[in-house]
Amino acid sequence: MGILRNKLIAQLKKEDGVTAIEYAVIAVAISGMLLAVFGNGKESFITAITDKFSTLSENIKDTVDSTPAP
């Protein structure tokens, strides 16, 4: 039983470095995707959404203002 345990522990220790590298690669990939989607500056996703909602809000206000009262 001790031999099996020692082999298992040795195997787990060998995988620590590989697992850490895999997690680092995944973290970099996710960071890259988030930066590509949300970005920063004038062409970012957040800026585009904000601009669209501002336009929508202005259109709604114009429609309400131009509608005659009953």
A tleap script that builds the chain and sets N, CA, C and O, in Angstrom:
source leaprc.protein.ff14SB
mol = sequence {
  NMET GLY ILE LEU ARG ASN LYS LEU ILE ALA
  GLN LEU LYS LYS GLU ASP GLY VAL THR ALA
  ILE GLU TYR ALA VAL ILE ALA VAL ALA ILE
  SER GLY MET LEU LEU ALA VAL PHE GLY ASN
  GLY LYS GLU SER PHE ILE THR ALA ILE THR
  ASP LYS PHE SER THR LEU SER GLU ASN ILE
  LYS ASP THR VAL ASP SER THR PRO ALA CPRO
}
set mol.1.N position { 0.825 -1.188 0.000 }
set mol.1.CA position { 0.000 0.000 0.000 }
set mol.1.C position { 0.871 1.253 0.000 }
set mol.1.O position { 0.517 2.232 -0.657 }
set mol.2.N position { 1.969 1.256 0.697 }
set mol.2.CA position { 2.874 2.399 0.759 }
set mol.2.C position { 3.528 2.676 -0.582 }
set mol.2.O position { 3.749 3.833 -0.939 }
set mol.3.N position { 3.843 1.617 -1.333 }
set mol.3.CA position { 4.471 1.790 -2.649 }
set mol.3.C position { 3.496 2.467 -3.609 }
set mol.3.O position { 3.868 3.378 -4.347 }
set mol.4.N position { 2.249 2.013 -3.588 }
set mol.4.CA position { 1.228 2.600 -4.452 }
set mol.4.C position { 1.019 4.072 -4.110 }
set mol.4.O position { 0.891 4.920 -4.993 }
set mol.5.N position { 0.987 4.349 -2.835 }
set mol.5.CA position { 0.805 5.736 -2.390 }
set mol.5.C position { 1.973 6.611 -2.835 }
set mol.5.O position { 1.772 7.732 -3.302 }
set mol.6.N position { 3.175 6.104 -2.691 }
set mol.6.CA position { 4.360 6.860 -3.101 }
set mol.6.C position { 4.363 7.121 -4.604 }
set mol.6.O position { 4.729 8.209 -5.048 }
set mol.7.N position { 3.949 6.112 -5.394 }
set mol.7.CA position { 3.892 6.292 -6.848 }
set mol.7.C position { 2.831 7.323 -7.218 }
set mol.7.O position { 3.036 8.145 -8.112 }
set mol.8.N position { 1.705 7.273 -6.529 }
set mol.8.CA position { 0.643 8.231 -6.792 }
set mol.8.C position { 1.095 9.651 -6.458 }
set mol.8.O position { 0.841 10.581 -7.223 }
set mol.9.N position { 1.747 9.811 -5.348 }
set mol.9.CA position { 2.249 11.125 -4.943 }
set mol.9.C position { 3.294 11.625 -5.933 }
set mol.9.O position { 3.300 12.802 -6.293 }
set mol.10.N position { 4.172 10.739 -6.372 }
set mol.10.CA position { 5.195 11.127 -7.346 }
set mol.10.C position { 4.553 11.565 -8.663 }
set mol.10.O position { 4.988 12.537 -9.281 }
set mol.11.N position { 3.524 10.844 -9.083 }
set mol.11.CA position { 2.825 11.197 -10.322 }
set mol.11.C position { 2.146 12.556 -10.199 }
set mol.11.O position { 2.203 13.366 -11.124 }
set mol.12.N position { 1.514 12.803 -9.079 }
set mol.12.CA position { 0.854 14.088 -8.864 }
set mol.12.C position { 1.853 15.240 -8.861 }
set mol.12.O position { 1.560 16.322 -9.369 }
set mol.13.N position { 3.005 15.014 -8.302 }
set mol.13.CA position { 4.026 16.053 -8.264 }
set mol.13.C position { 4.546 16.365 -9.660 }
set mol.13.O position { 4.868 17.515 -9.958 }
set mol.14.N position { 4.630 15.364 -10.510 }
set mol.14.CA position { 5.101 15.591 -11.875 }
set mol.14.C position { 4.110 16.437 -12.671 }
set mol.14.O position { 4.517 17.195 -13.551 }
set mol.15.N position { 2.844 16.321 -12.380 }
set mol.15.CA position { 1.809 17.014 -13.141 }
set mol.15.C position { 1.607 18.457 -12.687 }
set mol.15.O position { 0.932 19.222 -13.376 }
set mol.16.N position { 2.163 18.842 -11.567 }
set mol.16.CA position { 1.936 20.193 -11.057 }
set mol.16.C position { 2.378 21.261 -12.047 }
set mol.16.O position { 1.641 22.215 -12.296 }
set mol.17.N position { 3.554 21.116 -12.605 }
set mol.17.CA position { 4.064 22.104 -13.552 }
set mol.17.C position { 3.227 22.178 -14.808 }
set mol.17.O position { 2.945 23.267 -15.308 }
set mol.18.N position { 2.830 21.034 -15.319 }
set mol.18.CA position { 2.026 20.991 -16.534 }
set mol.18.C position { 0.674 21.645 -16.290 }
set mol.18.O position { 0.201 22.422 -17.120 }
set mol.19.N position { 0.059 21.340 -15.174 }
set mol.19.CA position { -1.242 21.920 -14.857 }
set mol.19.C position { -1.137 23.434 -14.722 }
set mol.19.O position { -2.005 24.160 -15.206 }
set mol.20.N position { -0.102 23.908 -14.080 }
set mol.20.CA position { 0.083 25.351 -13.921 }
set mol.20.C position { 0.243 26.025 -15.279 }
set mol.20.O position { -0.306 27.103 -15.506 }
set mol.21.N position { 0.984 25.405 -16.171 }
set mol.21.CA position { 1.169 25.962 -17.508 }
set mol.21.C position { -0.153 25.972 -18.265 }
set mol.21.O position { -0.476 26.947 -18.944 }
set mol.22.N position { -0.919 24.889 -18.148 }
set mol.22.CA position { -2.220 24.832 -18.825 }
set mol.22.C position { -3.140 25.940 -18.324 }
set mol.22.O position { -3.804 26.601 -19.122 }
set mol.23.N position { -3.183 26.145 -17.027 }
set mol.23.CA position { -4.023 27.210 -16.475 }
set mol.23.C position { -3.540 28.585 -16.938 }
set mol.23.O position { -4.355 29.467 -17.210 }
set mol.24.N position { -2.240 28.771 -17.029 }
set mol.24.CA position { -1.705 30.049 -17.500 }
set mol.24.C position { -2.098 30.297 -18.952 }
set mol.24.O position { -2.471 31.412 -19.315 }
set mol.25.N position { -2.015 29.260 -19.784 }
set mol.25.CA position { -2.401 29.398 -21.193 }
set mol.25.C position { -3.887 29.724 -21.307 }
set mol.25.O position { -4.276 30.572 -22.111 }
set mol.26.N position { -4.709 29.064 -20.519 }
set mol.26.CA position { -6.149 29.331 -20.530 }
set mol.26.C position { -6.424 30.767 -20.080 }
set mol.26.O position { -7.251 31.454 -20.680 }
set mol.27.N position { -5.743 31.221 -19.039 }
set mol.27.CA position { -5.942 32.584 -18.541 }
set mol.27.C position { -5.556 33.618 -19.595 }
set mol.27.O position { -6.249 34.622 -19.764 }
set mol.28.N position { -4.460 33.379 -20.298 }
set mol.28.CA position { -4.034 34.304 -21.352 }
set mol.28.C position { -5.048 34.316 -22.495 }
set mol.28.O position { -5.363 35.376 -23.036 }
set mol.29.N position { -5.557 33.143 -22.861 }
set mol.29.CA position { -6.546 33.062 -23.940 }
set mol.29.C position { -7.829 33.806 -23.566 }
set mol.29.O position { -8.379 34.547 -24.380 }
set mol.30.N position { -8.299 33.609 -22.347 }
set mol.30.CA position { -9.513 34.295 -21.896 }
set mol.30.C position { -9.281 35.805 -21.837 }
set mol.30.O position { -10.154 36.579 -22.230 }
set mol.31.N position { -8.127 36.224 -21.355 }
set mol.31.CA position { -7.815 37.656 -21.299 }
set mol.31.C position { -7.804 38.260 -22.698 }
set mol.31.O position { -8.320 39.356 -22.917 }
set mol.32.N position { -7.216 37.539 -23.631 }
set mol.32.CA position { -7.185 38.018 -25.016 }
set mol.32.C position { -8.574 38.148 -25.610 }
set mol.32.O position { -8.872 39.122 -26.301 }
set mol.33.N position { -9.427 37.166 -25.341 }
set mol.33.CA position { -10.798 37.230 -25.860 }
set mol.33.C position { -11.570 38.390 -25.239 }
set mol.33.O position { -12.297 39.096 -25.938 }
set mol.34.N position { -11.415 38.591 -23.933 }
set mol.34.CA position { -12.102 39.704 -23.273 }
set mol.34.C position { -11.629 41.047 -23.820 }
set mol.34.O position { -12.431 41.958 -24.027 }
set mol.35.N position { -10.338 41.163 -24.052 }
set mol.35.CA position { -9.804 42.405 -24.606 }
set mol.35.C position { -10.325 42.629 -26.021 }
set mol.35.O position { -10.641 43.758 -26.398 }
set mol.36.N position { -10.415 41.559 -26.802 }
set mol.36.CA position { -10.922 41.685 -28.170 }
set mol.36.C position { -12.393 42.080 -28.177 }
set mol.36.O position { -12.815 42.879 -29.013 }
set mol.37.N position { -13.170 41.532 -27.261 }
set mol.37.CA position { -14.605 41.821 -27.235 }
set mol.37.C position { -14.881 43.201 -26.639 }
set mol.37.O position { -15.601 44.001 -27.235 }
set mol.38.N position { -14.321 43.476 -25.486 }
set mol.38.CA position { -14.636 44.718 -24.795 }
set mol.38.C position { -13.684 45.843 -25.161 }
set mol.38.O position { -14.108 46.992 -25.282 }
set mol.39.N position { -12.424 45.540 -25.337 }
set mol.39.CA position { -11.441 46.511 -25.780 }
set mol.39.C position { -11.455 47.800 -24.997 }
set mol.39.O position { -11.933 47.870 -23.864 }
set mol.40.N position { -10.908 48.829 -25.645 }
set mol.40.CA position { -10.957 50.164 -25.059 }
set mol.40.C position { -10.850 51.171 -26.194 }
set mol.40.O position { -10.375 50.847 -27.282 }
set mol.41.N position { -11.280 52.358 -25.939 }
set mol.41.CA position { -11.221 53.380 -26.970 }
set mol.41.C position { -12.530 53.518 -27.723 }
set mol.41.O position { -13.572 53.042 -27.274 }
set mol.42.N position { -12.466 54.182 -28.886 }
set mol.42.CA position { -13.668 54.504 -29.641 }
set mol.42.C position { -14.309 53.290 -30.291 }
set mol.42.O position { -15.508 53.313 -30.567 }
set mol.43.N position { -13.560 52.245 -30.544 }
set mol.43.CA position { -14.100 51.088 -31.250 }
set mol.43.C position { -14.436 49.924 -30.322 }
set mol.43.O position { -14.603 48.794 -30.780 }
set mol.44.N position { -14.533 50.191 -29.042 }
set mol.44.CA position { -14.798 49.107 -28.102 }
set mol.44.C position { -16.272 48.720 -28.103 }
set mol.44.O position { -17.132 49.485 -28.540 }
set mol.45.N position { -16.539 47.541 -27.614 }
set mol.45.CA position { -17.902 47.017 -27.523 }
set mol.45.C position { -18.752 47.895 -26.616 }
set mol.45.O position { -19.897 48.208 -26.944 }
set mol.46.N position { -18.196 48.290 -25.481 }
set mol.46.CA position { -18.928 49.107 -24.512 }
set mol.46.C position { -19.294 50.458 -25.129 }
set mol.46.O position { -20.415 50.938 -24.955 }
set mol.47.N position { -18.363 51.063 -25.840 }
set mol.47.CA position { -18.636 52.346 -26.483 }
set mol.47.C position { -19.728 52.206 -27.536 }
set mol.47.O position { -20.608 53.061 -27.638 }
set mol.48.N position { -19.675 51.143 -28.312 }
set mol.48.CA position { -20.691 50.918 -29.345 }
set mol.48.C position { -22.076 50.746 -28.727 }
set mol.48.O position { -23.050 51.313 -29.222 }
set mol.49.N position { -22.168 49.976 -27.658 }
set mol.49.CA position { -23.456 49.766 -26.987 }
set mol.49.C position { -23.968 51.078 -26.393 }
set mol.49.O position { -25.154 51.389 -26.508 }
set mol.50.N position { -23.088 51.840 -25.765 }
set mol.50.CA position { -23.479 53.122 -25.177 }
set mol.50.C position { -24.001 54.074 -26.249 }
set mol.50.O position { -25.007 54.753 -26.047 }
set mol.51.N position { -23.312 54.120 -27.388 }
set mol.51.CA position { -23.759 54.982 -28.486 }
set mol.51.C position { -25.134 54.566 -29.000 }
set mol.51.O position { -25.982 55.418 -29.266 }
set mol.52.N position { -25.354 53.276 -29.140 }
set mol.52.CA position { -26.648 52.787 -29.638 }
set mol.52.C position { -27.774 53.122 -28.661 }
set mol.52.O position { -28.857 53.529 -29.082 }
set mol.53.N position { -27.530 52.955 -27.366 }
set mol.53.CA position { -28.557 53.285 -26.380 }
set mol.53.C position { -28.822 54.790 -26.334 }
set mol.53.O position { -29.958 55.209 -26.114 }
set mol.54.N position { -27.798 55.596 -26.536 }
set mol.54.CA position { -27.999 57.051 -26.579 }
set mol.54.C position { -28.871 57.428 -27.769 }
set mol.54.O position { -29.783 58.246 -27.645 }
set mol.55.N position { -28.588 56.829 -28.919 }
set mol.55.CA position { -29.398 57.088 -30.111 }
set mol.55.C position { -30.837 56.645 -29.892 }
set mol.55.O position { -31.772 57.363 -30.249 }
set mol.56.N position { -31.015 55.481 -29.315 }
set mol.56.CA position { -32.358 54.970 -29.029 }
set mol.56.C position { -33.108 55.903 -28.079 }
set mol.56.O position { -34.288 56.187 -28.281 }
set mol.57.N position { -32.424 56.369 -27.058 }
set mol.57.CA position { -33.033 57.277 -26.085 }
set mol.57.C position { -33.460 58.584 -26.750 }
set mol.57.O position { -34.552 59.089 -26.489 }
set mol.58.N position { -32.603 59.127 -27.602 }
set mol.58.CA position { -32.941 60.363 -28.312 }
set mol.58.C position { -34.148 60.154 -29.222 }
set mol.58.O position { -35.024 61.017 -29.293 }
set mol.59.N position { -34.204 59.028 -29.913 }
set mol.59.CA position { -35.338 58.741 -30.796 }
set mol.59.C position { -36.641 58.622 -30.013 }
set mol.59.O position { -37.682 59.104 -30.461 }
set mol.60.N position { -36.588 57.993 -28.864 }
set mol.60.CA position { -37.789 57.862 -28.029 }
set mol.60.C position { -38.240 59.236 -27.534 }
set mol.60.O position { -39.433 59.541 -27.556 }
set mol.61.N position { -37.292 60.065 -27.089 }
set mol.61.CA position { -37.639 61.417 -26.624 }
set mol.61.C position { -38.262 62.232 -27.751 }
set mol.61.O position { -39.254 62.928 -27.537 }
set mol.62.N position { -37.684 62.151 -28.956 }
set mol.62.CA position { -38.230 62.889 -30.097 }
set mol.62.C position { -39.642 62.429 -30.429 }
set mol.62.O position { -40.505 63.246 -30.748 }
set mol.63.N position { -39.879 61.121 -30.355 }
set mol.63.CA position { -41.203 60.581 -30.645 }
set mol.63.C position { -42.221 61.055 -29.612 }
set mol.63.O position { -43.334 61.444 -29.963 }
set mol.64.N position { -41.839 61.022 -28.351 }
set mol.64.CA position { -42.743 61.461 -27.283 }
set mol.64.C position { -43.030 62.954 -27.411 }
set mol.64.O position { -44.169 63.385 -27.231 }
set mol.65.N position { -42.010 63.739 -27.721 }
set mol.65.CA position { -42.190 65.191 -27.847 }
set mol.65.C position { -43.069 65.559 -29.040 }
set mol.65.O position { -43.794 66.553 -28.985 }
set mol.66.N position { -43.017 64.781 -30.107 }
set mol.66.CA position { -43.783 65.121 -31.314 }
set mol.66.C position { -45.191 64.532 -31.319 }
set mol.66.O position { -45.983 64.835 -32.211 }
set mol.67.N position { -45.508 63.696 -30.335 }
set mol.67.CA position { -46.844 63.109 -30.260 }
set mol.67.C position { -47.795 64.119 -29.625 }
set mol.67.O position { -47.535 64.610 -28.527 }
set mol.68.N position { -48.915 64.437 -30.320 }
set mol.68.CA position { -49.853 65.422 -29.742 }
set mol.68.C position { -50.576 64.858 -28.517 }
set mol.68.O position { -50.830 63.657 -28.420 }
set mol.69.N position { -50.891 65.736 -27.613 }
set mol.69.CA position { -51.622 65.332 -26.406 }
set mol.69.C position { -53.066 65.028 -26.782 }
set mol.69.O position { -53.606 65.679 -27.676 }
set mol.70.N position { -53.705 64.070 -26.137 }
set mol.70.CA position { -55.100 63.727 -26.472 }
set mol.70.C position { -56.089 64.793 -26.071 }
set mol.70.O position { -57.290 64.635 -26.292 }
savepdb mol mol.pdb
quit
